[in-house]
Amino acid sequence: MLDAEAVVLAGHGSRREKSNEQVRELAAGLEGRLGLPTDAGFIELAEPSIDEAIESLAPSASDVTVLPLSLFAASHVKADVPLVVNEARNEHDVTLHNGRHLGVHPSIVELLDDRAAAVEDDLGVDRTEDDVLVVVCARGSSDPDSNGDVHKLARLLYEGRNFLDVEAAFIGVTEPLLEDALHTVSKRRPDAVVVVPYMLGDGVLTDRIRERTAEFDAEYPYATAGCGDPLGTDDRLLEVLADRFEEARSGDVSMSCDTCKYKVEMDGFEDDAGGARAMLRAMTHQATHADRSEVDDEPHVHDAPDKHVSVCTNRTCAGQGAATVLERLRQAVDEHDVDARITRSSCLDRCGEGPNVAVYPDGVWYGSVGVDDTDRLAAAVANDRIVSDLVDQTL
C-alpha cells in the first residue's frame, strides 16, 4: 500500500552542520513532493545513520526506499550504501529498495545552465554576444566512471547553447585540476570564463574553487572571470530524486556496470576489480570514522584502525555459529591488544563454507571458522600472519 511506504534520503554527512541541514531540507521537500514520510540519514560524520533512519521508519512502513543524495556513482554509492541496505534487510522487518544516485539528468543540466547565467549577469556578459567559456568543476574521484560523468555533463551543458565551450575540471584527486584547466582555456582568449561548482553545498572545496577563480581573474586581465553557486536545495533536485524513487519502486535501477572499476578490470585500476574488494573497502571505510580525535581543516580526514575484521552473520553462517564466533573473536582481539575493529556483515557470497571471516587490509578470507579458531585468528591479526589451514581465498 502506498501509505505504508517511506523514504530515506542518504546524505554523505559532514562536520559542518550547515551541510547536514541541507540534506534534511531536501528530505522535507521530497516528503512534500512524494507525500510519503521521508527522513535524512547519513553515511558518516553525522546523525542519524542510514540504518538508524531506516529503523525509525520501519515500524510504520512495509517498504522503505533508500535514495543516495550523491551526484555521481563513486564508492559511496557502489559500495557503502548497498552494504548498509543489505545489513538492514537482516535487521528490520521491512522491504528495502536501494535507489540510484542523482547522476546525469536533464533537470541538473538545466540547473547548471541557470548557475552559469547568474554569473554572466554578475560579469555583465551575454553568451549570445560575447565569447563565454564555462568550466564545470567537480570534486574529483578515484573512480573513472564518476569522473567520466563530469565530462558528459559538461558536454550536455554545451549542446544547444551559445557558449564558446564547456570544459570539465576538478578541485582535487584527479586531472585536469581547476587551475590547469583555467590556464588552458585562457589560450582561447574568451571574453569571460564562468566557473560552475558541481557540488551540492558550500564548504571547504567550494571556497577553494572561488579562490582559484579569483586568482585566475587577477592573472588574466583580458578575460573577466567569476564563480557560481553550488546546486544547493533547488527544487529541480527534488525532480531528480522523485524520478529516482519511481525507478527504485519499479525495479528499474540501472548502474553503469560496463565502466565500473569494481566490475571491469580497467587500466590503472586492476587492483580494484571484484565485488569482494568493493565490499571490504566499504566495511573498512565505515570504521574509519569511529575515532574523530585528530582532524584538521580537511573535510574528510579521519583516523582508522590498523585492521578491520568482518564476520558474516547472514542466515547460513548464523546457523553455523557465526554470532558466537563474532563475540569470541572480539574478546580474543581485546586480549591480544590489537588495534582492530570487529564487525558483522551481510552475506559474503560464500554460503555453505562459513562461518566466513574477512580481514582487511590483509585481504584474507577465512572459511569454516569455529569458536576454537578465534584465538589463533586474533594472534594472526596481531602479528600480521595468516592461519593457513583456514584460508578460503586471498585478494
C-alpha positions, 0 to 999 in steps of 0.5 A: 500500500502506498501509505505504508511506504517511506523514504530515506534520503542518504546524505554523505554527512559532514562536520559542518552542520550547515551541510547536514541541514541541507540534506534534511531540507531536501528530505522535507521537500521530497516528503512534500513532493512524494507525500510519503514520510521521508527522513535524512540519514547519513553515511558518516560524520553525522546523525542519524545513520542510514540504518538508524533512519531506516529503523525509525521508519520501519515500524510504520512502513512495509517498504522503505526506499533508500535514495543516495543524495550523491551526484555521481556513482563513486564508492559511496554509492557502489559500495557503502550504501548497498552494504548498509541496505543489505545489513538492514534487510537482516535487521528490520522487518521491512522491504528495502529498495536501494535507489540510484544516485542523482547522476546525469539528468536533464533537470541538473543540466538545466540547473547548471545552465541557470548557475552559469547565467547568474554569473554572466549577469554578475560579469555583465556578459551575454553568451549570445554576444560575447565569447563565454567559456564555462568550466564545470568543476567537480570534486574529483574521484578515484573512480573513472566512471564518476569522473567520466560523468563530469565530462558528459555533463559538461558536454550536455551543458554545451549542446544547444547553447551559445557558449564558446565551450564547456570544459570539465575540471576538478578541485582535487584527486584527479586531472585536469585540476581547476587551475590547469584547466583555467590556464588552458582555456585562457589560450582561447582568449574568451571574453569571460570564463564562468566557473560552475561548482558541481557540488551540492553545498558550500564548504571547504572545496567550494571556497577553494574553487572561488579562490582559484577563480579569483586568482585566475581573474587577477592573472588574466586581465583580458578575460573577466572571470567569476564563480557560481553557486553550488546546486544547493536545495533547488527544487529541480533536485527534488525532480531528480530524486522523485524520478529516482524513487519511481525507478527504485519502486519499479525495479528499474535501477540501472548502474553503469556496470560496463565502466565500473572499476569494481566490475571491469578490470580497467587500466590503472585500476586492476587492483580494484576489480571484484565485488569482494574488494568493493565490499571490504573497502566499504566495511573498512571505510565505515570504521574509519570514522569511529575515532574523530580525535585528530582532524584538521581543516580537511573535510574528510580526514579521519583516523582508522584502525590498523585492521578491520575484521568482518564476520558474516552473520547472514542466515547460513553462517548464523546457523553455523555459529557465526554470532558466537564466533563474532563475540569470541573473536572480539574478546580474543582481539581485546586480549591480544591488544590489537588495534582492530575493529570487529564487525558483522556483515551481510552475506559474503557470497560464500554460503555453505563454507562459513562461518566466513571471516574477512580481514582487511587490509590483509585481504584474507578470507577465512572459511569454516571458522569455529569458536576454537579458531578465534584465538589463533585468528586474533594472534594472526591479526596481531602479528600480521600472519595468516592461519593457513589451514583456514584460508578460503581465498586471498585478494 
